[in-house]
Amino acid sequence: MFAGLFGLCIGSFLNVVIWRVPLGKSIVSPPSACPQCKKEIEPRDNIPVLSYLILRGKCRNCSLPISMKYPITEAITGILFALAALYTGYSLAFINFAIFISLMIVVVRTDLEQFIILDEVSIGGTVAGILLALMPGGLGIIKSALTAVSGAAFFLLIRIGASIYLKKQNIRTEAPEGFEDEEDEFQGGMGWGDIKLAACIGAFLGPASTVIAFFAAFILGAISGGAMMAFGGKKRNTPIPFGPFMAAGAVMALFFGEPLWNAYMVLLG
């Protein structure tokens, strides 16, 4: 119960991070305010999920609609924190789970909304994962660091291979609307943010669970990409953010990676 409530509060904080950090703004000040009427949000209107429901999704002062992505982010964070507490108990392992879940939620939102995976999340997360590996019961710094390097190297090879193939086939990926000036960044199949995120995932999960995370990410990405092209009118050369699939696969592996890997090894044996 406490972990879920704590997660709701962290989710509210993540909304601030997701909105402000890409703009280069402080996450501490000024206090949150309505973007239309500029009125500072009162504490009673800043209660995770509940305030959104009470206000019926509108600013109290000017009735500007509030996006559902904010309470959804809070609710998902709360649910995942509660599940993490059930999985780990109130132990040091919960810290790893909570930090990693928070990082992955930021990845999903920023990559979907702005085609950005923040260095503060990917590089900062890699450093955090390696340091947390030193905790009692952790992966160990060598395993964590080696998996981080291996994960980044694997995605770098994918980018290099995809770049060569696309160039030979004279296929050029169209930049998303609003990112036309950065079209070259979308020509490698995998973005540099994905490569750095792979290192972060490896640092937290270790080798077995990282393999499960990447496998799940590719399966989810293939299914979603196929569905979007079939039903959403997406073109083959239109980029789809891969960070959310990596994050979803990583969270799945966080909870189920080791059992799935062990089951796979039993099947092989």
C-alpha positions in Angstrom: 0.0 0.0 0.0 2.7 2.5 1.0 4.8 1.6 -2.0 1.9 2.3 -4.3 1.2 5.7 -2.7 4.9 6.4 -2.9 4.9 5.5 -6.6 2.0 7.8 -7.2 4.1 10.7 -5.8 7.1 9.7 -7.8 4.9 9.5 -10.9 3.9 13.1 -10.3 7.5 14.1 -10.0 8.3 12.2 -13.2 5.7 14.3 -15.0 7.7 17.4 -14.1 11.0 15.8 -15.2 9.5 14.7 -18.6 8.1 18.2 -19.2 11.0 20.4 -18.0 14.3 18.5 -18.6 14.0 18.4 -22.4 13.5 22.2 -22.4 16.5 22.7 -20.2 14.4 24.0 -17.3 14.9 23.4 -13.6 12.8 20.6 -12.0 12.8 22.5 -8.7 11.6 26.0 -9.6 9.4 27.7 -10.4 6.4 25.8 -9.0 4.2 24.1 -11.5 1.6 26.4 -13.2 -1.1 26.2 -15.8 0.5 26.9 -19.2 -2.5 29.0 -20.3 -3.5 31.2 -17.4 -0.1 30.9 -15.6 -1.8 30.4 -12.2 0.4 28.4 -9.9 -1.1 25.0 -9.2 -2.3 24.8 -5.6 -1.3 21.8 -3.4 -4.9 20.6 -3.3 -4.8 20.4 -7.1 -1.5 18.5 -7.2 -2.6 15.2 -5.5 -1.7 12.4 -7.9 -4.6 11.0 -9.9 -7.2 12.2 -7.4 -6.9 15.9 -8.3 -7.4 15.1 -11.9 -10.6 13.3 -11.2 -11.9 16.0 -8.8 -11.1 18.7 -11.4 -12.6 16.5 -14.2 -9.4 17.0 -16.2 -9.5 20.8 -16.3 -7.6 23.7 -14.8 -9.5 25.1 -11.8 -8.9 28.7 -12.9 -9.3 28.7 -16.7 -10.8 25.3 -17.5 -7.9 24.4 -19.9 -8.1 20.6 -20.5 -5.4 18.6 -18.7 -3.9 15.7 -20.7 -4.7 12.2 -19.4 -1.0 11.3 -19.8 -0.3 12.9 -16.4 -2.6 10.8 -14.3 -1.8 7.7 -16.4 1.9 8.2 -15.7 1.1 8.6 -12.0 -1.1 5.5 -11.9 1.3 3.3 -13.8 4.2 4.3 -11.6 2.1 3.6 -8.5 1.0 0.2 -9.8 4.6 -0.8 -10.8 6.0 0.3 -7.4 3.4 -1.7 -5.6 4.2 -4.8 -7.7 7.9 -4.2 -7.1 7.3 -4.1 -3.3 5.4 -7.4 -3.5 8.2 -8.9 -5.6 11.2 -7.7 -3.4 9.6 -7.0 -0.1 10.8 -3.9 1.7 14.5 -4.7 1.0 17.4 -3.0 -0.7 16.4 -4.6 -3.9 13.3 -2.4 -4.0 15.6 0.6 -4.5 16.9 -0.9 -7.7 13.4 -1.7 -8.9 12.0 1.8 -8.1 14.9 3.7 -9.8 14.9 1.5 -12.9 11.1 1.7 -13.3 11.2 5.4 -13.0 13.9 5.7 -15.6 11.9 3.5 -18.0 8.7 5.5 -17.6 10.6 8.7 -18.5 12.0 6.9 -21.6 8.5 5.9 -22.8 7.1 9.4 -22.5 10.0 11.4 -23.9 10.7 9.1 -26.8 7.0 8.9 -27.8 6.4 12.6 -27.5 9.7 14.1 -28.6 11.8 11.3 -30.1 14.3 11.9 -27.3 15.9 9.6 -24.8 17.5 11.9 -22.3 21.2 11.4 -21.5 20.3 12.0 -17.9 18.3 8.8 -18.1 20.5 6.6 -20.3 24.0 7.7 -19.3 23.0 8.7 -15.8 21.1 5.5 -15.5 24.1 3.4 -16.6 26.2 5.0 -13.9 23.5 4.5 -11.3 23.0 0.8 -12.3 26.7 0.1 -12.0 26.9 1.8 -8.6 23.8 0.0 -7.3 25.3 -3.3 -8.4 27.7 -2.8 -5.4 24.8 -3.1 -2.9 24.4 -6.4 -1.0 22.8 -8.9 -3.2 23.5 -6.8 -6.3 24.9 -7.9 -9.6 28.5 -6.9 -8.8 30.2 -4.1 -10.6 32.1 -6.2 -13.1 29.0 -8.1 -14.4 27.0 -4.8 -14.4 29.6 -2.9 -16.4 30.3 -5.7 -18.8 26.6 -6.1 -19.6 26.3 -2.4 -20.1 29.1 -2.3 -22.6 27.8 -5.5 -24.3 24.3 -4.1 -24.6 25.5 -0.8 -26.1 27.9 -2.7 -28.5 25.1 -4.9 -29.7 22.8 -2.0 -30.6 25.7 -0.1 -32.1 26.3 -3.1 -34.5 22.7 -3.1 -35.4 22.9 0.6 -36.2 26.0 0.2 -38.4 24.6 -2.8 -40.2 21.2 -1.1 -40.8 23.0 2.0 -42.0 25.0 0.0 -44.6 22.0 -1.9 -45.8 19.8 1.1 -46.1 22.5 3.0 -48.0 23.0 0.2 -50.4 19.3 -0.1 -51.0 19.0 3.6 -51.4 16.4 3.7 -48.7 16.1 6.9 -46.7 14.0 7.3 -43.6 11.7 10.3 -43.5 12.2 12.5 -40.5 9.0 13.0 -38.3 7.1 16.2 -38.6 9.0 18.9 -36.8 12.3 17.1 -37.0 13.1 17.7 -40.6 16.4 19.5 -39.7 17.6 16.3 -37.9 16.8 13.9 -40.7 20.3 12.4 -40.7 19.8 11.2 -37.1 17.0 8.9 -38.3 19.0 7.0 -40.9 20.6 4.3 -38.8 17.7 2.0 -37.9 18.6 2.5 -34.2 19.2 5.9 -32.7 22.1 6.9 -30.5 19.7 7.2 -27.7 18.7 3.6 -28.1 22.4 2.6 -27.9 22.9 4.4 -24.7 19.7 3.1 -23.3 20.8 -0.4 -24.0 23.8 0.2 -21.7 21.5 1.5 -19.0 19.3 -1.6 -19.2 22.4 -3.9 -19.1 23.8 -2.2 -16.1 20.7 -2.8 -14.1 19.6 -6.2 -15.3 22.7 -8.2 -15.9 23.3 -10.6 -18.8 20.4 -13.1 -18.6 17.6 -10.6 -18.0 19.1 -8.2 -20.6 18.8 -10.9 -23.3 15.2 -11.4 -22.3 14.6 -7.6 -22.3 16.0 -7.1 -25.8 14.2 -10.1 -27.2 10.9 -8.9 -25.7 11.6 -5.4 -27.1 12.1 -6.7 -30.7 9.0 -8.8 -30.5 6.9 -5.9 -29.2 8.4 -3.6 -31.8 7.7 -6.0 -34.7 4.1 -6.6 -33.6 3.4 -2.9 -33.0 5.2 -1.8 -36.2 3.3 -4.3 -38.3 0.0 -3.3 -36.7 0.6 0.4 -37.3 1.5 -0.2 -40.9 -1.5 -2.4 -41.5 -4.1 -0.3 -39.6 -2.6 3.1 -39.0 -1.3 3.9 -42.5 2.4 4.1 -41.4 4.9 4.0 -44.2 7.8 1.6 -44.1 10.3 4.5 -44.1 8.6 6.4 -41.3 10.6 6.1 -38.0 8.9 4.5 -35.0 10.5 5.3 -31.6 12.1 2.1 -30.3 12.8 3.4 -26.8 9.3 2.6 -25.5 9.6 -1.1 -26.6 13.0 -1.3 -25.0 11.6 0.1 -21.8 8.6 -2.2 -21.8 10.8 -5.2 -22.5 13.2 -4.1 -19.7 10.4 -3.8 -17.1 9.1 -7.2 -18.1 12.6 -8.7 -17.7 13.0 -6.9 -14.4 10.2 -9.0 -13.0 10.3 -12.2 -15.1 13.8 -12.2 -16.7 15.5 -14.7 -14.5 12.7 -17.3 -14.4 12.2 -17.0 -18.2 16.0 -17.4 -18.8 16.1 -20.4 -16.4 13.1 -22.0 -18.1 14.8 -21.5 -21.5 18.0 -23.1 -20.3 16.1 -26.1 -18.9 14.5 -26.5 -22.4 17.9 -26.4 -24.0 19.2 -29.0 -21.5 
